[in-house]
Amino acid sequence: MQFLNLSDPTDTASFEQAVRRGLGRGQGLYFPESIPVVAELDALLDLPFAERSAVLLAELTGLDVATLRPIVTTAFDFPLELIAVDERVNALELFHGPSLAFKDFGARFMAGCLSAFSDGSPTTILTATSGDTGAAVAHAFHGKPGVEAVILYPKGRITPLQEKLFCTLGGNIRTVAIEADFDTCQAMVKQAFDDEELRTRLGLNSANSINVARLLAQVCYYFEAVAKLGGREAVFCVPSGNFGNVTAGCVARAMGLPMRRILAATNINDTVPRYLADGQWAPKDTVATLSNAMDISRPNNFPRVEELARRAGTPISAFIDSVAVTDADTTAAVGALHEKGYLADPHSALAWRALDASLGDDETGVFACTAHPAKFAEVIEEAIGLQVPLPDALAQVRDLEVLSATIPGDFTALRGLLMD
C-alpha cells in the first residue's frame, strides 16, 4: 500500500515511511492511495476486536497480519463498551484506556509501530494538544527508550485534571504551556516540521492525528461498534475538533461498514458546519468553550474527508453532515443524559445532543464518548450538581506538581526550547 501526500502527490511513502515522517512535503497529510473494501464482512465482524483490528489494519497499511497482531494486541489492551442509553441510542465508550480518552487507541498503536520500525536513531515526538491528545501521547511514550516527547498545549484552556494527567510525568516527557490557543500550537508544530535543521537534528515526528498511524487505528472501533450492534446499520455522531476521529469513521464507511450516515458535531468553533452550508472556508478566531478539546477553528484532518468525498464522486456536503452545538445546549445535554441514567462529559454530551436532534424514528444511533466524565468534573458539577468520583488515574495525579515550561505563541521561542 502506497501513501500519498495530499498536498503533493509526487511525495509518496510506504506506511512505515509515512509514520516515521509524520508530515509530508509542504506540511502535507499522508493518506492511503486507495481504501480497500473488506470481503466477507459478516465473518470479519464475528472476530474478536484485536484480531479483527489486525486484519483491518493489514488491509489499510500493507503490513501483514502477523506483524500487526502483537502491536494491536498490546495497544488495544483495555475495554471498549457500547452502552444502550435508550431504545434507539447507544454510547460508544472509548475512554477506558490509561489516559481516559479515545486518543489512547491511536497513540498506543503509533507508539507500537515506531518501536517496531525503529532503527535505533533518537526520535523527538512533537505534538500539540487541545486537551486529550497530550495525555494519550505522554502515556504511550513515557519511558520509551530513544524517544523524547514534547507536548504543546494552550495555557489555561484545558481543565486542571487534564493538565495533571500528562504534565506531571517528567522523564522523557516535556510539556510546554503556550500563551495562545490550540490553533497557534498546531501551527507551531507545522513550522517545526518545515525547519530542516530541526527535523534532522532532533529526528522530529508528530503524534497528532496528522500522523496516519493515529488516524488508521481509530477505524477499528467503528467496526467493533457495528459488531456489538449485531451488524445493524447505524447513524454515527462524533464530537469533532481536529476531525481525525470522524475521518476514521468515514474511512470505515468507505471500507464497507454499514452506516446510515455520519454526523460531525462541533462546538461554536463551527468552521466546518458553516463551510458545508455555504461553501466558504472562513475560520474565525478560536473561542474557549466547555468542550475545550474541540476548541479548534482550523481542523487539520478535513482535507482527508474532502479526499474521501472526491474519490466517492460525492459533494462534501452530501458525504458528511456537521452541526454546531452551543455551551448552553451542551450543559442541558449533560443534564438530560443524567436523567436517562447516563453520565457523559461535555464532548460526548454535545454529540448526543446533535444525534438526538437528527435521528429518525426508524434509525439506530451511536454517539462517540471520547473522554471520561471525571476529566471535566467542574463542568458536570455545575450542570447537575453532582460530584464525580475520580478514577485512580486522576486521583493519583491530582496533587502532583505541574512540570510544564511556559513560552509565548511564537515559533522562535519554541525553536530555542527545542534546540536547547
N, C-alpha and C positions, 0 to 999 in steps of 0.2 A: 504494500500500500504506500503510495506516494502522498505527501502532504504539500499543499500549495500555499504560498504566501498570497493572501487575498489582495494585498496592495501591490504585489509584484509577481505575476505568475511565472516569471523566469526563475524565481527563487524557490526551488523545490527541496524537499528533505524526506528522509525516512522518518518513521515515528521516533526512533532513538535520537536522531539529529534534531528534530523539532522540539523534543522535550529538553534536550541539553541546551539548545539555543534560547528557548523561551519565546522571544520575539524574532520575527524575520526582518529582512532588509527593509529600511524605511518604516520601522515600527509596525510592520505588517503582522497579521494574525495567521498562524498556520491552521489548515483545515484539510480533512481528508479529500482527496481528489474525487472520490465518489462515496456515496453512502450505500453499503450493501443491504439488500433486503433479506431478512432471515428466512431460511427454509424451515418447514415443519415447526411452525410457531407453537402449536399445542404441546409438542414434545419438549420444546425449549422451556415453556412455562412450567412444565412438570419438574424441572431440575431444581435442586437446592440453590439458594441465592448465590453463594460464592461460585459454585460450578457453572451456573448459567452466566454469571458475570465474566468468568474467564473465557467462555465461548463467545460472548458478545464482543468483548474487547479484542479477542483474536481477530474477529471479522473486521473490526474498525481500525486496528493498528497494523495488521500484517504479521504480528508475532504469533508464535504457536501457543496452543493452549497449555502445553507442559511448562513453558517459560512463565506464562502469566499466572498459572494456578497458585503457586506459593506466594506471589506478590499480592494477589487479590485476597487469598485466604488470610494473610496477615493484616492487610489493610482494612478489610471489612469484618473485623472480629468482634463487632458489637451488634446489638439488636436493631431491627428496623420494624416498626409497628404500624399497622393500619387499624385505626380505631373508628368505629361507627359512632358518629355524633348524633345522627337521627336516621330515619329510614332511607334518606336519599344521599346524605353527605358523609364522607369519610375523611378523617385526618391522617395524613401520611407523616408519621413522626420520624424525622430524620436527625434527631438531636441526642441520640443515646451514645455517641462516641465520647472520647476523652475531653474535647473542648465544648461539648454540649451544643453543637451546631452542625448543620448539614455539610459544612465545609470539610469535616473530617474525612468524608469519603474521598474527595479529590486530593486533599493534601497528603493523606496517608498513601494513596495509590501512587502519587507522583514521587513521594519520598522513596517508596519501594522501587520504582522504576529507576530513579537516579542511582540508588545503591547497586542495582543490577547492572547498570550501564557504566558505572564508574571505572575510570582508568587510573584512579589514584590522585588525579590533579585536584588541588583545592578548589572549592566552589563557594561562591557567595550568593545566597538567595536574597534578592532584594524585592520586597513586596510592600504594597500599600493595602491598608485595611480600613473599612468603614465600620468595623466592629468585630465581626466573627472570623474573617479570614485570618487575622493575626494570630488568634489563639490556636486555630487549627494548624497553621503552618508552624508555629512555635513548638507545639507539642509533637508534631510529626517529625521535626528535625532536631529536637533537643537531644543533645548528647551524641548525634551522628558524627563519626569521625570524618575530618576533612571538609566539613560543611560549617559555614557561619551564616546565620540568618539575620538580616537587617530588616526590621519591620517599621514602616512609617504609618502613623495614624493622626487624624485631626485632633489637636489638643482640645479637651473639653467637650468633644462631640460624640464620645462613646460613654456608656454607663460605667460607674466605678467598678462594678464587678466584672464587666467585660475587660476593662483595663488590667485589673488584678490578675485575671486568668492567664495573661501572656506577658505582662510587663514585670513579673516577679521571678522569672525563671533564671535569668543570668546565664553564665556559662557561654555557650556559643550562640545565644540568642540576644541580639542587641535591639532595643526598641527605641524609637525616636518619635517624640511628640512634635508635630508640625503646627506652627501657628497659622493655620489656614484650613480650608475644607478638604474633603476627600478628593475632589477632582484635581486640586493642586497636588496632593500627594501622588496621585496616579500619573499626573503629567511629569512630575519629578522623576518617577521610576522610568518612564519612557525616555526622558532626556538622558538618563544614565546609560540606557542601552544604546543610545546614539553616540556615546562617548567611547571611541575605540580604545583609548588608553585604559579607561575604567574596565571595560568588558574584558580586555586581555589580561590586565594585571590581577584582577580580582576573580576572574572566571565567573562573571555575572550570569545569573539565571533568575527567573521570576516564578513565584508560586501563586500568583494571581490566576484567575480563570482565563487570562490571556494565554497561559500555558496549556497546550492542548491535552496534556495528561490530566490536569484538573477537570477539564470540561468533559472528556470522554468517560471518566469514572462515574460521573453523575447520571449518565444514560442508564446505568444498570438499575437504579432504584425505581425508575418508571416501570420497567418490566416486572419488578417484584410487586409493585402495587397492583398491576393488572393480574398477575398470578394470584395474589391474595383475593382479588375480586372474582376468581374463577374464570378469567378470560373475558369478562364483560367489558364492553366499550364504556369509557368514562369521559367526562369533561374534567380537565385538569386546570387548576388555578394555582399560579406560582407567584409568591411575593418577589418583586423584581427590582433590583438596583442596578447592578452591572450587567444583568441579563445573561449571565452564564448558566444559571440553573434552568431558566426557561429555554435557552438554546439547546441544552441537553435533552429537554423534553421534545423539542422539535426534531432532533436527531432520532430519538426513539420512535417518533411517529413516522419519520422517513424510512426507518428500518422495517416498518410493517406493524408496529404495536397498535392495537385498537385504541383510538382516541376519537371521541366525537369532535372535540375542538380543544384548543389550549388558550388560556387567558393569562396574560401577564398583568398583575396588579401592582401599581406603583403608589407611592405617596404623592404629595403635591409637587414633588420634583418630577414633573409629568412630561418630559421631553417626548417620550415615545407615544403616549396617548394622543398628544397634540399632533405629532407627525403623522400618525395613522389617520387622523381626522382630516387634516388639511394638506398633507404632503410637504409641509415646510419643516426642515430640521432647524429648530431655533432654541438651543439650550439657553436657559436663564441661569442667573446666579443660584447656587445651591442653597436651599433653606433647611434649617435644622428642624427635625420632626421627632415624634415619639418612636417611629420606626427608623432609628438612626442608621442601621446597616444599609438602608436603601436611600440614604441622602446623597444621591448621585445624579448629576444632570447630564453627564456625557458617558452613557453606558458603553464600555469598551467592546462588549461582545455583540452589539447589534449588527455589525457587518456580517457576522456569521448567520444570523437569522435572515438577513437580506439575501445572502448567497443561497441558502436553502430554498427560499421563495423563488429566486431566479431559476434554480435548477428544476423546481416543480412547475415552472411556467405560470406562476400564480402571482397576482399583485400582492404586495406585502400586507396590505390591509385585509385581504381575504385569507392570508396564510395564518395570521396570528391576530388576536384581539388584545387590546390593552385598555385598562381603565384606571383612573386615579382615585384614591380614597383619602379623605381629609383626616386630620388628627381627631376631630370630634367624632367622626364615624368609626375610627379605629378604637377609641375609648368605648364607644357604645357597643362595638362588636365584642370586645373583651367581656363586657358585662352580659351581653346576650348569650355568648357561648358558655359563660359560667352558669347561667340559669339553666342551660341544657345539660349541665354536669361536666363540662369540659373546660379546662384551664389552658389558655393559649397566651403566648407572648404577643406583643403588638404586631409584629410582622405577619405571624400566622393568622391572627385575628383579622387583619386587613385583607388577607387573601380569602378568608371565609366570607367576609362581608361582600367582596366583589363576586365571589362564586354564588352566594345565596341570592344576590340580586339578578343574576343572569341565568340561573338553572331552570330548565323547563321541567314540567311535571313528569315527563317520561324519561328524564335523564338521571344518571348516577354521577355524582360529583366527588372529586378528590381535591383537597387543598393541601399544599405542602406546608408542613410545620417545620420551620427552619431553625428554631432555637428554643432552648429550654426556657420556660417562663421565668425561672428564678434569675436569669441574667437581666431581667427587666422588672425586678421586684418593685421598684419605685413606681413605675407606670401602673402595674397591676394593683398595687395597694391604693393608689389614688382613684383608679377606675372602680374598684369593687370593695375597697376597704378590707382587703384580705392580705395578711402577711403570708408570703410564700416561703415554705421551708427550704433551706439551702441544701442542695445535694453536696456530697462530700467534696467534689471537685472545687466548688466555690467556697465552702466552709473552710477548707484548708488554706486558701489564699486571701481570705477576706481581710486579715490583719497584717499582711506582709507589706513590706516597703516597695513602692513602685521604683524601678531602676532606670527609667527612661531618661534620655537626654532630651533637651528641647531646643529646636532651631527654628528660624523663620521659614516661611514658604518660599524659599529661594534655592535654586539648584546649586549656586556657588557654595552655599553653606553645606548642602548635602555632599557635594563633591569633596569638600575639605574633610568632612567627617569620614567619608569612605576611604579617602587616601591616607588618613591618619593611621 
